[in-house]
Amino acid sequence: MNSSSAPSIPASAISRIQVGDQLQPFIRRTDFDNWNRYAAVNDEFLPHSMNDEAARREGFPKAFGMGNLQWSYVHSLLRAFIGPDGSILRVDVQFRNPNLREQTVTAHGTVTGIDGTTVSIDLWTQEDEGARLAVGKALVSLPSG
């Protein structure tokens, strides 16, 4: 499954953003192929992410993905929301569960506050069955015009 992202919010639509609005989810099916590409770019070849047996030796049922890759999913979610002219001011994320091989991971966001063009967002990633993998908050600035 490929990513799903909404076009950035045009300046004329900023006034229509409301607390409770959901960001268009960012979706990725995770497996060795996309983990390997991410690891190659970041020199992050970890045995537990490339080999089921290595992950089992660490107490996991199968290989699990890099936490920083979930950061990239959250970043992609936010970037799609704010567009190329917006700014990501702050992101805080806590990892709660591993992203196991062959899961579909979806990054979500809900608008929780608005102050002019600054928007507070609750964030989370979850796997196909709904378990949250990571939770957090972001503060972004939308383009003003």
C-alpha positions in Angstrom: 0.0 0.0 0.0 1.4 3.4 -0.9 1.2 6.6 1.1 -2.0 8.5 1.3 -1.7 12.3 1.7 -3.9 15.3 1.3 -2.9 18.3 -0.6 -1.6 21.1 1.6 -4.1 23.5 3.0 -4.5 26.6 0.9 -4.3 29.9 2.7 -7.9 30.6 2.1 -8.9 27.4 3.9 -6.9 28.1 7.1 -9.8 29.9 8.7 -11.9 26.8 8.2 -9.6 24.5 10.3 -11.3 23.6 13.5 -10.4 21.8 16.7 -11.3 18.2 16.2 -10.4 18.1 12.5 -8.6 14.9 11.4 -5.5 15.1 9.2 -5.5 12.9 6.1 -3.8 9.7 7.3 -0.3 8.7 6.0 -0.2 4.9 5.3 2.6 2.5 4.8 2.7 -1.3 4.5 6.0 -2.3 6.3 8.3 -5.1 5.3 11.9 -5.8 4.6 11.8 -3.9 1.3 10.9 -0.5 2.7 13.0 -1.1 5.9 16.0 -2.0 3.7 15.6 1.3 1.7 15.3 3.3 4.9 18.3 1.5 6.5 20.4 2.1 3.4 19.8 5.9 3.5 20.4 6.1 7.2 23.1 3.4 7.7 20.8 1.7 10.1 21.1 -2.1 9.3 20.0 -3.6 12.6 19.7 -7.4 12.8 16.3 -7.3 14.5 14.9 -5.3 11.6 16.3 -7.5 8.9 16.0 -11.0 10.4 13.0 -12.7 12.1 15.3 -15.0 14.1 17.4 -12.1 15.5 14.2 -10.4 16.6 13.0 -13.6 18.3 16.3 -13.8 20.2 15.4 -10.3 21.6 11.9 -11.4 22.6 9.8 -10.3 19.7 7.6 -12.5 17.5 9.3 -11.4 14.2 11.5 -8.6 12.8 10.5 -5.0 13.8 11.1 -1.7 12.2 13.2 1.3 13.2 11.6 3.9 15.4 13.0 6.7 13.3 11.0 5.4 10.4 7.8 6.1 12.3 9.2 9.6 12.9 9.4 9.9 9.1 5.7 8.8 8.8 4.7 11.5 11.3 6.8 14.1 9.5 5.1 13.1 6.2 1.7 13.4 7.8 2.5 16.9 9.1 4.2 18.1 5.9 1.1 17.0 3.8 -1.1 19.0 6.2 1.0 22.3 6.3 2.3 22.2 2.7 5.7 23.4 1.5 5.3 26.9 3.0 4.3 25.8 6.5 6.7 25.1 9.4 6.9 22.2 11.8 7.8 24.0 15.1 7.9 21.0 17.5 7.2 17.3 17.5 7.3 15.0 20.6 6.7 11.3 20.1 6.9 8.3 22.5 7.2 4.8 21.2 4.7 2.3 22.8 4.8 -0.8 20.7 7.1 -2.2 17.9 6.2 -2.0 14.3 6.3 -5.7 13.3 7.1 -6.9 9.8 4.1 -7.0 7.5 2.0 -4.6 9.5 0.3 -1.6 7.8 1.2 1.5 9.8 -1.0 4.6 9.7 0.0 8.0 11.0 -2.9 10.0 12.3 -3.4 13.5 13.7 -6.2 15.5 15.3 -6.2 19.3 15.6 -6.4 20.1 19.3 -5.8 23.9 19.3 -5.5 26.9 17.0 -3.9 30.2 17.7 -3.8 32.3 14.6 -1.7 30.3 12.1 -0.2 28.0 14.8 -1.9 24.7 15.2 -1.5 22.1 18.0 -2.0 18.5 16.9 -2.3 15.2 18.7 -0.4 12.5 16.8 -0.2 8.7 16.8 0.8 5.8 14.6 -1.1 2.6 14.7 -1.0 -0.8 13.2 -3.7 -2.7 11.2 -5.5 -4.0 14.2 -5.6 -0.5 15.9 -2.9 -0.8 18.5 -1.0 2.4 18.9 2.7 2.2 18.1 3.6 5.7 19.0 1.8 8.7 20.5 2.8 12.4 20.6 2.0 16.0 19.9 3.1 18.6 17.3 3.0 22.3 16.9 2.9 23.6 13.4 2.7 27.0 11.7 0.5 27.3 8.6 1.3 29.7 5.8 -0.5 33.0 6.4 -1.2 34.0 2.9 
